[in-house]
Amino acid sequence: MQHKEKIRIGIIGCGKQANIHVQAMQETGLFSVVALCDTSTDNINSLAASLGDSGTIFATNDYKACIDYPIVDAVLIATRTYQ
């Protein structure tokens, strides 16, 4: 089955787990990351850089803004499971 458009993903939690998921998504060629959310600006910037972002990815520390971003088709939650 051929997809005409990539599924546009928002990611909540931009740490190590997000990097693993992004790598897997990139290998399929079916997804495009359009929004990133984390409490750490450094994590957001690092993941955006690994995606080759040139300022087109929406970045926020508000998870609701990531979920509500108009062009997001689906959200990947990659936050820690412990405190």
N, CA, C and O atoms as a Maestro MAE file, in Angstrom:
{
 s_m_m2io_version
 :::
 2.0.0
}

f_m_ct {
 s_m_title
 :::
 protein
 m_atom[332] {
  # First column is atom index #
  i_m_mmod_type
  r_m_x_coord
  r_m_y_coord
  r_m_z_coord
  i_m_residue_number
  s_m_chain_name
  s_m_pdb_residue_name
  s_m_pdb_atom_name
  i_m_atomic_number
  :::
  1 25 0.833 -1.175 0.000 1 A "MET " " N  " 7
  2 3 0.000 0.000 0.000 1 A "MET " " CA " 6
  3 2 0.884 1.246 0.000 1 A "MET " " C  " 6
  4 15 1.772 1.375 0.842 1 A "MET " " O  " 8
  5 25 0.651 2.142 -0.916 2 A "GLN " " N  " 7
  6 3 1.424 3.377 -1.009 2 A "GLN " " CA " 6
  7 2 0.680 4.505 -0.316 2 A "GLN " " C  " 6
  8 15 -0.520 4.692 -0.518 2 A "GLN " " O  " 8
  9 25 1.413 5.263 0.511 3 A "HIS " " N  " 7
  10 3 0.842 6.427 1.171 3 A "HIS " " CA " 6
  11 2 1.250 7.660 0.385 3 A "HIS " " C  " 6
  12 15 2.422 7.836 0.055 3 A "HIS " " O  " 8
  13 25 0.278 8.511 0.086 4 A "LYS " " N  " 7
  14 3 0.582 9.731 -0.651 4 A "LYS " " CA " 6
  15 2 1.240 10.764 0.245 4 A "LYS " " C  " 6
  16 15 2.127 11.496 -0.193 4 A "LYS " " O  " 8
  17 25 0.805 10.828 1.507 5 A "GLU " " N  " 7
  18 3 1.350 11.800 2.442 5 A "GLU " " CA " 6
  19 2 1.870 11.078 3.679 5 A "GLU " " C  " 6
  20 15 1.343 10.042 4.084 5 A "GLU " " O  " 8
  21 25 2.903 11.643 4.261 6 A "LYS " " N  " 7
  22 3 3.437 11.076 5.496 6 A "LYS " " CA " 6
  23 2 2.515 11.430 6.660 6 A "LYS " " C  " 6
  24 15 1.841 12.460 6.638 6 A "LYS " " O  " 8
  25 25 2.492 10.576 7.666 7 A "ILE " " N  " 7
  26 3 1.750 10.839 8.893 7 A "ILE " " CA " 6
  27 2 2.565 11.830 9.709 7 A "ILE " " C  " 6
  28 15 3.739 11.594 9.995 7 A "ILE " " O  " 8
  29 25 1.939 12.935 10.079 8 A "ARG " " N  " 7
  30 3 2.635 14.016 10.787 8 A "ARG " " CA " 6
  31 2 2.543 13.782 12.288 8 A "ARG " " C  " 6
  32 15 1.454 13.730 12.859 8 A "ARG " " O  " 8
  33 25 3.707 13.642 12.913 9 A "ILE " " N  " 7
  34 3 3.815 13.233 14.303 9 A "ILE " " CA " 6
  35 2 4.246 14.383 15.203 9 A "ILE " " C  " 6
  36 15 5.119 15.177 14.853 9 A "ILE " " O  " 8
  37 25 3.611 14.453 16.377 10 A "GLY " " N  " 7
  38 3 4.076 15.289 17.476 10 A "GLY " " CA " 6
  39 2 4.667 14.367 18.523 10 A "GLY " " C  " 6
  40 15 4.116 13.299 18.789 10 A "GLY " " O  " 8
  41 25 5.771 14.761 19.116 11 A "ILE " " N  " 7
  42 3 6.418 13.918 20.122 11 A "ILE " " CA " 6
  43 2 6.436 14.651 21.450 11 A "ILE " " C  " 6
  44 15 6.907 15.785 21.544 11 A "ILE " " O  " 8
  45 25 5.917 13.991 22.477 12 A "ILE " " N  " 7
  46 3 5.954 14.530 23.831 12 A "ILE " " CA " 6
  47 2 6.992 13.723 24.598 12 A "ILE " " C  " 6
  48 15 6.822 12.523 24.816 12 A "ILE " " O  " 8
  49 25 8.066 14.390 25.003 13 A "GLY " " N  " 7
  50 3 9.202 13.730 25.642 13 A "GLY " " CA " 6
  51 2 10.284 13.523 24.605 13 A "GLY " " C  " 6
  52 15 10.148 12.673 23.725 13 A "GLY " " O  " 8
  53 25 11.355 14.288 24.698 14 A "CYS " " N  " 7
  54 3 12.391 14.287 23.646 14 A "CYS " " CA " 6
  55 2 13.718 13.711 24.114 14 A "CYS " " C  " 6
  56 15 14.777 14.116 23.634 14 A "CYS " " O  " 8
  57 25 13.668 12.777 25.041 15 A "GLY " " N  " 7
  58 3 14.892 12.167 25.551 15 A "GLY " " CA " 6
  59 2 15.306 10.932 24.765 15 A "GLY " " C  " 6
  60 15 15.033 10.820 23.570 15 A "GLY " " O  " 8
  61 25 15.973 10.003 25.455 16 A "LYS " " N  " 7
  62 3 16.554 8.823 24.807 16 A "LYS " " CA " 6
  63 2 15.509 7.958 24.101 16 A "LYS " " C  " 6
  64 15 15.736 7.508 22.978 16 A "LYS " " O  " 8
  65 25 14.365 7.724 24.754 17 A "GLN " " N  " 7
  66 3 13.336 6.877 24.145 17 A "GLN " " CA " 6
  67 2 12.799 7.486 22.864 17 A "GLN " " C  " 6
  68 15 12.543 6.777 21.891 17 A "GLN " " O  " 8
  69 25 12.627 8.799 22.864 18 A "ALA " " N  " 7
  70 3 12.131 9.475 21.660 18 A "ALA " " CA " 6
  71 2 13.094 9.262 20.498 18 A "ALA " " C  " 6
  72 15 12.662 9.033 19.369 18 A "ALA " " O  " 8
  73 25 14.385 9.335 20.764 19 A "ASN " " N  " 7
  74 3 15.382 9.128 19.714 19 A "ASN " " CA " 6
  75 2 15.267 7.735 19.106 19 A "ASN " " C  " 6
  76 15 15.410 7.569 17.895 19 A "ASN " " O  " 8
  77 25 15.011 6.743 19.938 20 A "ILE " " N  " 7
  78 3 14.861 5.364 19.454 20 A "ILE " " CA " 6
  79 2 13.625 5.261 18.556 20 A "ILE " " C  " 6
  80 15 13.674 4.655 17.486 20 A "ILE " " O  " 8
  81 25 12.521 5.856 19.003 21 A "HIS " " N  " 7
  82 3 11.284 5.818 18.215 21 A "HIS " " CA " 6
  83 2 11.440 6.572 16.899 21 A "HIS " " C  " 6
  84 15 10.975 6.113 15.856 21 A "HIS " " O  " 8
  85 25 12.091 7.721 16.950 22 A "VAL " " N  " 7
  86 3 12.287 8.524 15.737 22 A "VAL " " CA " 6
  87 2 13.104 7.750 14.714 22 A "VAL " " C  " 6
  88 15 12.784 7.763 13.525 22 A "VAL " " O  " 8
  89 25 14.142 7.084 15.162 23 A "GLN " " N  " 7
  90 3 14.966 6.298 14.244 23 A "GLN " " CA " 6
  91 2 14.116 5.228 13.553 23 A "GLN " " C  " 6
  92 15 14.225 5.026 12.343 23 A "GLN " " O  " 8
  93 25 13.283 4.554 14.321 24 A "ALA " " N  " 7
  94 3 12.425 3.511 13.740 24 A "ALA " " CA " 6
  95 2 11.418 4.114 12.757 24 A "ALA " " C  " 6
  96 15 11.161 3.543 11.697 24 A "ALA " " O  " 8
  97 25 10.855 5.261 13.110 25 A "MET " " N  " 7
  98 3 9.895 5.912 12.215 25 A "MET " " CA " 6
  99 2 10.566 6.357 10.918 25 A "MET " " C  " 6
  100 15 9.989 6.225 9.838 25 A "MET " " O  " 8
  101 25 11.779 6.882 11.028 26 A "GLN " " N  " 7
  102 3 12.497 7.335 9.837 26 A "GLN " " CA " 6
  103 2 12.795 6.172 8.898 26 A "GLN " " C  " 6
  104 15 12.775 6.340 7.679 26 A "GLN " " O  " 8
  105 25 13.070 5.009 9.449 27 A "GLU " " N  " 7
  106 3 13.372 3.837 8.623 27 A "GLU " " CA " 6
  107 2 12.177 3.416 7.778 27 A "GLU " " C  " 6
  108 15 12.356 2.857 6.695 27 A "GLU " " O  " 8
  109 25 10.963 3.674 8.253 28 A "THR " " N  " 7
  110 3 9.777 3.296 7.489 28 A "THR " " CA " 6
  111 2 9.487 4.273 6.357 28 A "THR " " C  " 6
  112 15 8.916 3.896 5.334 28 A "THR " " O  " 8
  113 25 9.887 5.540 6.544 29 A "GLY " " N  " 7
  114 3 9.599 6.561 5.546 29 A "GLY " " CA " 6
  115 2 8.150 7.013 5.529 29 A "GLY " " C  " 6
  116 15 7.740 7.745 4.628 29 A "GLY " " O  " 8
  117 25 7.368 6.584 6.518 30 A "LEU " " N  " 7
  118 3 5.935 6.893 6.544 30 A "LEU " " CA " 6
  119 2 5.576 8.081 7.432 30 A "LEU " " C  " 6
  120 15 4.431 8.533 7.432 30 A "LEU " " O  " 8
  121 25 6.546 8.584 8.185 31 A "PHE " " N  " 7
  122 3 6.254 9.598 9.184 31 A "PHE " " CA " 6
  123 2 7.105 10.850 9.003 31 A "PHE " " C  " 6
  124 15 8.216 10.801 8.474 31 A "PHE " " O  " 8
  125 25 6.556 11.962 9.452 32 A "SER " " N  " 7
  126 3 7.275 13.232 9.478 32 A "SER " " CA " 6
  127 2 7.037 13.872 10.846 32 A "SER " " C  " 6
  128 15 5.888 14.070 11.241 32 A "SER " " O  " 8
  129 25 8.092 14.193 11.560 33 A "VAL " " N  " 7
  130 3 7.959 14.840 12.869 33 A "VAL " " CA " 6
  131 2 7.736 16.332 12.646 33 A "VAL " " C  " 6
  132 15 8.560 17.010 12.031 33 A "VAL " " O  " 8
  133 25 6.606 16.838 13.157 34 A "VAL " " N  " 7
  134 3 6.254 18.239 12.946 34 A "VAL " " CA " 6
  135 2 6.187 19.044 14.237 34 A "VAL " " C  " 6
  136 15 6.131 20.273 14.198 34 A "VAL " " O  " 8
  137 25 6.192 18.352 15.397 35 A "ALA " " N  " 7
  138 3 6.114 19.065 16.677 35 A "ALA " " CA " 6
  139 2 6.863 18.290 17.755 35 A "ALA " " C  " 6
  140 15 6.826 17.060 17.800 35 A "ALA " " O  " 8
  141 25 7.544 19.038 18.623 36 A "LEU " " N  " 7
  142 3 8.289 18.449 19.727 36 A "LEU " " CA " 6
  143 2 7.910 19.144 21.028 36 A "LEU " " C  " 6
  144 15 7.715 20.359 21.062 36 A "LEU " " O  " 8
  145 25 7.807 18.360 22.099 37 A "CYS " " N  " 7
  146 3 7.477 18.915 23.409 37 A "CYS " " CA " 6
  147 2 8.332 18.245 24.473 37 A "CYS " " C  " 6
  148 15 8.468 17.021 24.496 37 A "CYS " " O  " 8
  149 25 8.902 19.052 25.346 38 A "ASP " " N  " 7
  150 3 9.678 18.544 26.476 38 A "ASP " " CA " 6
  151 2 9.829 19.676 27.477 38 A "ASP " " C  " 6
  152 15 9.728 20.847 27.111 38 A "ASP " " O  " 8
  153 25 10.070 19.337 28.732 39 A "THR " " N  " 7
  154 3 10.341 20.372 29.724 39 A "THR " " CA " 6
  155 2 11.755 20.908 29.593 39 A "THR " " C  " 6
  156 15 12.082 21.960 30.143 39 A "THR " " O  " 8
  157 25 12.597 20.181 28.859 40 A "SER " " N  " 7
  158 3 13.983 20.588 28.647 40 A "SER " " CA " 6
  159 2 14.172 21.132 27.232 40 A "SER " " C  " 6
  160 15 14.012 20.403 26.253 40 A "SER " " O  " 8
  161 25 14.509 22.406 27.134 41 A "THR " " N  " 7
  162 3 14.799 23.007 25.835 41 A "THR " " CA " 6
  163 2 15.988 22.315 25.177 41 A "THR " " C  " 6
  164 15 16.022 22.163 23.955 41 A "THR " " O  " 8
  165 25 16.964 21.896 25.984 42 A "ASP " " N  " 7
  166 3 18.127 21.189 25.438 42 A "ASP " " CA " 6
  167 2 17.706 19.894 24.739 42 A "ASP " " C  " 6
  168 15 18.207 19.577 23.660 42 A "ASP " " O  " 8
  169 25 16.782 19.147 25.357 43 A "ASN " " N  " 7
  170 3 16.301 17.909 24.736 43 A "ASN " " CA " 6
  171 2 15.584 18.192 23.424 43 A "ASN " " C  " 6
  172 15 15.779 17.484 22.436 43 A "ASN " " O  " 8
  173 25 14.755 19.227 23.420 44 A "ILE " " N  " 7
  174 3 14.040 19.601 22.195 44 A "ILE " " CA " 6
  175 2 15.042 19.953 21.100 44 A "ILE " " C  " 6
  176 15 14.947 19.454 19.978 44 A "ILE " " O  " 8
  177 25 15.999 20.813 21.431 45 A "ASN " " N  " 7
  178 3 16.983 21.255 20.439 45 A "ASN " " CA " 6
  179 2 17.820 20.103 19.911 45 A "ASN " " C  " 6
  180 15 18.137 20.052 18.723 45 A "ASN " " O  " 8
  181 25 18.177 19.179 20.793 46 A "SER " " N  " 7
  182 3 18.992 18.033 20.390 46 A "SER " " CA " 6
  183 2 18.218 17.139 19.428 46 A "SER " " C  " 6
  184 15 18.751 16.727 18.398 46 A "SER " " O  " 8
  185 25 16.973 16.838 19.756 47 A "LEU " " N  " 7
  186 3 16.180 15.975 18.871 47 A "LEU " " CA " 6
  187 2 15.888 16.680 17.552 47 A "LEU " " C  " 6
  188 15 15.941 16.061 16.489 47 A "LEU " " O  " 8
  189 25 15.582 17.967 17.619 48 A "ALA " " N  " 7
  190 3 15.329 18.734 16.389 48 A "ALA " " CA " 6
  191 2 16.567 18.722 15.497 48 A "ALA " " C  " 6
  192 15 16.455 18.564 14.281 48 A "ALA " " O  " 8
  193 25 17.735 18.887 16.090 49 A "ALA " " N  " 7
  194 3 18.984 18.879 15.312 49 A "ALA " " CA " 6
  195 2 19.212 17.517 14.663 49 A "ALA " " C  " 6
  196 15 19.663 17.436 13.520 49 A "ALA " " O  " 8
  197 25 18.900 16.449 15.393 50 A "SER " " N  " 7
  198 3 19.097 15.107 14.829 50 A "SER " " CA " 6
  199 2 18.138 14.846 13.668 50 A "SER " " C  " 6
  200 15 18.397 13.989 12.824 50 A "SER " " O  " 8
  201 25 17.038 15.584 13.630 51 A "LEU " " N  " 7
  202 3 16.079 15.467 12.542 51 A "LEU " " CA " 6
  203 2 16.431 16.376 11.367 51 A "LEU " " C  " 6
  204 15 15.758 16.362 10.336 51 A "LEU " " O  " 8
  205 25 17.493 17.166 11.535 52 A "GLY " " N  " 7
  206 3 17.893 18.093 10.487 52 A "GLY " " CA " 6
  207 2 16.971 19.291 10.389 52 A "GLY " " C  " 6
  208 15 16.817 19.876 9.317 52 A "GLY " " O  " 8
  209 25 16.355 19.659 11.510 53 A "ASP " " N  " 7
  210 3 15.381 20.753 11.516 53 A "ASP " " CA " 6
  211 2 16.027 22.084 11.178 53 A "ASP " " C  " 6
  212 15 17.089 22.431 11.694 53 A "ASP " " O  " 8
  213 25 15.366 22.815 10.306 54 A "SER " " N  " 7
  214 3 15.835 24.153 9.945 54 A "SER " " CA " 6
  215 2 14.840 25.206 10.435 54 A "SER " " C  " 6
  216 15 14.648 26.239 9.794 54 A "SER " " O  " 8
  217 25 14.220 24.933 11.561 55 A "GLY " " N  " 7
  218 3 13.270 25.879 12.139 55 A "GLY " " CA " 6
  219 2 11.828 25.622 11.764 55 A "GLY " " C  " 6
  220 15 10.964 26.454 12.041 55 A "GLY " " O  " 8
  221 25 11.544 24.484 11.137 56 A "THR " " N  " 7
  222 3 10.177 24.198 10.718 56 A "THR " " CA " 6
  223 2 9.392 23.356 11.718 56 A "THR " " C  " 6
  224 15 8.167 23.281 11.630 56 A "THR " " O  " 8
  225 25 10.075 22.724 12.661 57 A "ILE " " N  " 7
  226 3 9.395 21.898 13.656 57 A "ILE " " CA " 6
  227 2 8.905 22.788 14.795 57 A "ILE " " C  " 6
  228 15 9.669 23.577 15.352 57 A "ILE " " O  " 8
  229 25 7.626 22.652 15.133 58 A "PHE " " N  " 7
  230 3 7.036 23.386 16.243 58 A "PHE " " CA " 6
  231 2 7.616 22.839 17.544 58 A "PHE " " C  " 6
  232 15 7.592 21.630 17.772 58 A "PHE " " O  " 8
  233 25 8.131 23.711 18.390 59 A "ALA " " N  " 7
  234 3 8.742 23.305 19.657 59 A "ALA " " CA " 6
  235 2 8.030 24.004 20.811 59 A "ALA " " C  " 6
  236 15 7.760 25.203 20.754 59 A "ALA " " O  " 8
  237 25 7.729 23.237 21.861 60 A "THR " " N  " 7
  238 3 7.008 23.794 22.998 60 A "THR " " CA " 6
  239 2 7.320 22.990 24.255 60 A "THR " " C  " 6
  240 15 7.800 21.859 24.184 60 A "THR " " O  " 8
  241 25 7.038 23.597 25.409 61 A "ASN " " N  " 7
  242 3 7.134 22.853 26.669 61 A "ASN " " CA " 6
  243 2 5.734 22.575 27.224 61 A "ASN " " C  " 6
  244 15 5.592 22.113 28.356 61 A "ASN " " O  " 8
  245 25 4.708 22.857 26.428 62 A "ASP " " N  " 7
  246 3 3.315 22.655 26.809 62 A "ASP " " CA " 6
  247 2 2.735 21.485 26.012 62 A "ASP " " C  " 6
  248 15 2.513 21.597 24.806 62 A "ASP " " O  " 8
  249 25 2.495 20.375 26.689 63 A "TYR " " N  " 7
  250 3 2.030 19.182 25.982 63 A "TYR " " CA " 6
  251 2 0.688 19.408 25.288 63 A "TYR " " C  " 6
  252 15 0.429 18.822 24.237 63 A "TYR " " O  " 8
  253 25 -0.161 20.250 25.865 64 A "LYS " " N  " 7
  254 3 -1.456 20.516 25.239 64 A "LYS " " CA " 6
  255 2 -1.279 21.230 23.902 64 A "LYS " " C  " 6
  256 15 -2.009 20.962 22.948 64 A "LYS " " O  " 8
  257 25 -0.306 22.141 23.839 65 A "ALA " " N  " 7
  258 3 -0.032 22.850 22.585 65 A "ALA " " CA " 6
  259 2 0.461 21.878 21.525 65 A "ALA " " C  " 6
  260 15 0.138 22.032 20.347 65 A "ALA " " O  " 8
  261 25 1.235 20.882 21.923 66 A "CYS " " N  " 7
  262 3 1.726 19.872 20.980 66 A "CYS " " CA " 6
  263 2 0.564 19.038 20.451 66 A "CYS " " C  " 6
  264 15 0.472 18.789 19.249 66 A "CYS " " O  " 8
  265 25 -0.312 18.612 21.338 67 A "ILE " " N  " 7
  266 3 -1.463 17.811 20.938 67 A "ILE " " CA " 6
  267 2 -2.393 18.605 20.022 67 A "ILE " " C  " 6
  268 15 -2.923 18.070 19.048 67 A "ILE " " O  " 8
  269 25 -2.583 19.880 20.342 68 A "ASP " " N  " 7
  270 3 -3.525 20.721 19.597 68 A "ASP " " CA " 6
  271 2 -2.929 21.361 18.343 68 A "ASP " " C  " 6
  272 15 -3.649 22.023 17.595 68 A "ASP " " O  " 8
  273 25 -1.633 21.179 18.099 69 A "TYR " " N  " 7
  274 3 -1.006 21.793 16.931 69 A "TYR " " CA " 6
  275 2 -1.754 21.334 15.683 69 A "TYR " " C  " 6
  276 15 -1.906 20.132 15.462 69 A "TYR " " O  " 8
  277 25 -2.218 22.267 14.873 70 A "PRO " " N  " 7
  278 3 -3.162 21.947 13.796 70 A "PRO " " CA " 6
  279 2 -2.726 20.881 12.791 70 A "PRO " " C  " 6
  280 15 -3.575 20.169 12.255 70 A "PRO " " O  " 8
  281 25 -1.442 20.755 12.525 71 A "ILE " " N  " 7
  282 3 -1.047 19.793 11.490 71 A "ILE " " CA " 6
  283 2 -0.606 18.436 12.047 71 A "ILE " " C  " 6
  284 15 -0.158 17.577 11.289 71 A "ILE " " O  " 8
  285 25 -0.728 18.236 13.360 72 A "VAL " " N  " 7
  286 3 -0.360 16.954 13.968 72 A "VAL " " CA " 6
  287 2 -1.470 15.932 13.719 72 A "VAL " " C  " 6
  288 15 -2.630 16.162 14.062 72 A "VAL " " O  " 8
  289 25 -1.093 14.801 13.117 73 A "ASP " " N  " 7
  290 3 -2.038 13.708 12.892 73 A "ASP " " CA " 6
  291 2 -2.075 12.734 14.063 73 A "ASP " " C  " 6
  292 15 -3.122 12.169 14.376 73 A "ASP " " O  " 8
  293 25 -0.923 12.541 14.712 74 A "ALA " " N  " 7
  294 3 -0.816 11.592 15.824 74 A "ALA " " CA " 6
  295 2 0.287 12.063 16.766 74 A "ALA " " C  " 6
  296 15 1.205 12.779 16.366 74 A "ALA " " O  " 8
  297 25 0.176 11.643 18.032 75 A "VAL " " N  " 7
  298 3 1.158 12.051 19.039 75 A "VAL " " CA " 6
  299 2 1.812 10.804 19.630 75 A "VAL " " C  " 6
  300 15 1.140 9.841 19.999 75 A "VAL " " O  " 8
  301 25 3.137 10.849 19.709 76 A "LEU " " N  " 7
  302 3 3.917 9.801 20.360 76 A "LEU " " CA " 6
  303 2 4.286 10.322 21.744 76 A "LEU " " C  " 6
  304 15 4.887 11.389 21.864 76 A "LEU " " O  " 8
  305 25 3.932 9.579 22.785 77 A "ILE " " N  " 7
  306 3 4.293 9.967 24.145 77 A "ILE " " CA " 6
  307 2 5.488 9.125 24.561 77 A "ILE " " C  " 6
  308 15 5.393 7.906 24.701 77 A "ILE " " O  " 8
  309 25 6.618 9.804 24.755 78 A "ALA " " N  " 7
  310 3 7.881 9.119 25.066 78 A "ALA " " CA " 6
  311 2 8.479 9.688 26.346 78 A "ALA " " C  " 6
  312 15 9.670 9.993 26.411 78 A "ALA " " O  " 8
  313 25 7.624 9.827 27.369 79 A "THR " " N  " 7
  314 3 8.097 10.362 28.641 79 A "THR " " CA " 6
  315 2 8.553 9.225 29.550 79 A "THR " " C  " 6
  316 15 8.279 8.053 29.291 79 A "THR " " O  " 8
  317 25 9.250 9.593 30.612 80 A "ARG " " N  " 7
  318 3 9.719 8.591 31.565 80 A "ARG " " CA " 6
  319 2 8.528 7.934 32.262 80 A "ARG " " C  " 6
  320 15 7.467 8.539 32.419 80 A "ARG " " O  " 8
  321 25 8.725 6.696 32.672 81 A "THR " " N  " 7
  322 3 7.666 5.976 33.375 81 A "THR " " CA " 6
  323 2 7.881 5.986 34.887 81 A "THR " " C  " 6
  324 15 7.155 5.319 35.624 81 A "THR " " O  " 8
  325 25 8.862 6.733 35.342 82 A "TYR " " N  " 7
  326 3 9.150 6.812 36.773 82 A "TYR " " CA " 6
  327 2 9.569 8.235 37.109 82 A "TYR " " C  " 6
  328 15 9.857 9.035 36.220 82 A "TYR " " O  " 8
  329 25 9.600 8.540 38.394 83 A "GLN " " N  " 7
  330 3 10.020 9.868 38.852 83 A "GLN " " CA " 6
  331 2 11.385 9.801 39.490 83 A "GLN " " C  " 6
  332 15 11.908 10.821 39.937 83 A "GLN " " O  " 8
  :::
 }
 m_bond[331] {
  # First column is bond index #
  i_m_from
  i_m_to
  i_m_order
  :::
  1 1 2 1
  2 2 3 1
  3 3 4 2
  4 3 5 1
  5 5 6 1
  6 6 7 1
  7 7 8 2
  8 7 9 1
  9 9 10 1
  10 10 11 1
  11 11 12 2
  12 11 13 1
  13 13 14 1
  14 14 15 1
  15 15 16 2
  16 15 17 1
  17 17 18 1
  18 18 19 1
  19 19 20 2
  20 19 21 1
  21 21 22 1
  22 22 23 1
  23 23 24 2
  24 23 25 1
  25 25 26 1
  26 26 27 1
  27 27 28 2
  28 27 29 1
  29 29 30 1
  30 30 31 1
  31 31 32 2
  32 31 33 1
  33 33 34 1
  34 34 35 1
  35 35 36 2
  36 35 37 1
  37 37 38 1
  38 38 39 1
  39 39 40 2
  40 39 41 1
  41 41 42 1
  42 42 43 1
  43 43 44 2
  44 43 45 1
  45 45 46 1
  46 46 47 1
  47 47 48 2
  48 47 49 1
  49 49 50 1
  50 50 51 1
  51 51 52 2
  52 51 53 1
  53 53 54 1
  54 54 55 1
  55 55 56 2
  56 55 57 1
  57 57 58 1
  58 58 59 1
  59 59 60 2
  60 59 61 1
  61 61 62 1
  62 62 63 1
  63 63 64 2
  64 63 65 1
  65 65 66 1
  66 66 67 1
  67 67 68 2
  68 67 69 1
  69 69 70 1
  70 70 71 1
  71 71 72 2
  72 71 73 1
  73 73 74 1
  74 74 75 1
  75 75 76 2
  76 75 77 1
  77 77 78 1
  78 78 79 1
  79 79 80 2
  80 79 81 1
  81 81 82 1
  82 82 83 1
  83 83 84 2
  84 83 85 1
  85 85 86 1
  86 86 87 1
  87 87 88 2
  88 87 89 1
  89 89 90 1
  90 90 91 1
  91 91 92 2
  92 91 93 1
  93 93 94 1
  94 94 95 1
  95 95 96 2
  96 95 97 1
  97 97 98 1
  98 98 99 1
  99 99 100 2
  100 99 101 1
  101 101 102 1
  102 102 103 1
  103 103 104 2
  104 103 105 1
  105 105 106 1
  106 106 107 1
  107 107 108 2
  108 107 109 1
  109 109 110 1
  110 110 111 1
  111 111 112 2
  112 111 113 1
  113 113 114 1
  114 114 115 1
  115 115 116 2
  116 115 117 1
  117 117 118 1
  118 118 119 1
  119 119 120 2
  120 119 121 1
  121 121 122 1
  122 122 123 1
  123 123 124 2
  124 123 125 1
  125 125 126 1
  126 126 127 1
  127 127 128 2
  128 127 129 1
  129 129 130 1
  130 130 131 1
  131 131 132 2
  132 131 133 1
  133 133 134 1
  134 134 135 1
  135 135 136 2
  136 135 137 1
  137 137 138 1
  138 138 139 1
  139 139 140 2
  140 139 141 1
  141 141 142 1
  142 142 143 1
  143 143 144 2
  144 143 145 1
  145 145 146 1
  146 146 147 1
  147 147 148 2
  148 147 149 1
  149 149 150 1
  150 150 151 1
  151 151 152 2
  152 151 153 1
  153 153 154 1
  154 154 155 1
  155 155 156 2
  156 155 157 1
  157 157 158 1
  158 158 159 1
  159 159 160 2
  160 159 161 1
  161 161 162 1
  162 162 163 1
  163 163 164 2
  164 163 165 1
  165 165 166 1
  166 166 167 1
  167 167 168 2
  168 167 169 1
  169 169 170 1
  170 170 171 1
  171 171 172 2
  172 171 173 1
  173 173 174 1
  174 174 175 1
  175 175 176 2
  176 175 177 1
  177 177 178 1
  178 178 179 1
  179 179 180 2
  180 179 181 1
  181 181 182 1
  182 182 183 1
  183 183 184 2
  184 183 185 1
  185 185 186 1
  186 186 187 1
  187 187 188 2
  188 187 189 1
  189 189 190 1
  190 190 191 1
  191 191 192 2
  192 191 193 1
  193 193 194 1
  194 194 195 1
  195 195 196 2
  196 195 197 1
  197 197 198 1
  198 198 199 1
  199 199 200 2
  200 199 201 1
  201 201 202 1
  202 202 203 1
  203 203 204 2
  204 203 205 1
  205 205 206 1
  206 206 207 1
  207 207 208 2
  208 207 209 1
  209 209 210 1
  210 210 211 1
  211 211 212 2
  212 211 213 1
  213 213 214 1
  214 214 215 1
  215 215 216 2
  216 215 217 1
  217 217 218 1
  218 218 219 1
  219 219 220 2
  220 219 221 1
  221 221 222 1
  222 222 223 1
  223 223 224 2
  224 223 225 1
  225 225 226 1
  226 226 227 1
  227 227 228 2
  228 227 229 1
  229 229 230 1
  230 230 231 1
  231 231 232 2
  232 231 233 1
  233 233 234 1
  234 234 235 1
  235 235 236 2
  236 235 237 1
  237 237 238 1
  238 238 239 1
  239 239 240 2
  240 239 241 1
  241 241 242 1
  242 242 243 1
  243 243 244 2
  244 243 245 1
  245 245 246 1
  246 246 247 1
  247 247 248 2
  248 247 249 1
  249 249 250 1
  250 250 251 1
  251 251 252 2
  252 251 253 1
  253 253 254 1
  254 254 255 1
  255 255 256 2
  256 255 257 1
  257 257 258 1
  258 258 259 1
  259 259 260 2
  260 259 261 1
  261 261 262 1
  262 262 263 1
  263 263 264 2
  264 263 265 1
  265 265 266 1
  266 266 267 1
  267 267 268 2
  268 267 269 1
  269 269 270 1
  270 270 271 1
  271 271 272 2
  272 271 273 1
  273 273 274 1
  274 274 275 1
  275 275 276 2
  276 275 277 1
  277 277 278 1
  278 278 279 1
  279 279 280 2
  280 279 281 1
  281 281 282 1
  282 282 283 1
  283 283 284 2
  284 283 285 1
  285 285 286 1
  286 286 287 1
  287 287 288 2
  288 287 289 1
  289 289 290 1
  290 290 291 1
  291 291 292 2
  292 291 293 1
  293 293 294 1
  294 294 295 1
  295 295 296 2
  296 295 297 1
  297 297 298 1
  298 298 299 1
  299 299 300 2
  300 299 301 1
  301 301 302 1
  302 302 303 1
  303 303 304 2
  304 303 305 1
  305 305 306 1
  306 306 307 1
  307 307 308 2
  308 307 309 1
  309 309 310 1
  310 310 311 1
  311 311 312 2
  312 311 313 1
  313 313 314 1
  314 314 315 1
  315 315 316 2
  316 315 317 1
  317 317 318 1
  318 318 319 1
  319 319 320 2
  320 319 321 1
  321 321 322 1
  322 322 323 1
  323 323 324 2
  324 323 325 1
  325 325 326 1
  326 326 327 1
  327 327 328 2
  328 327 329 1
  329 329 330 1
  330 330 331 1
  331 331 332 2
  :::
 }
}
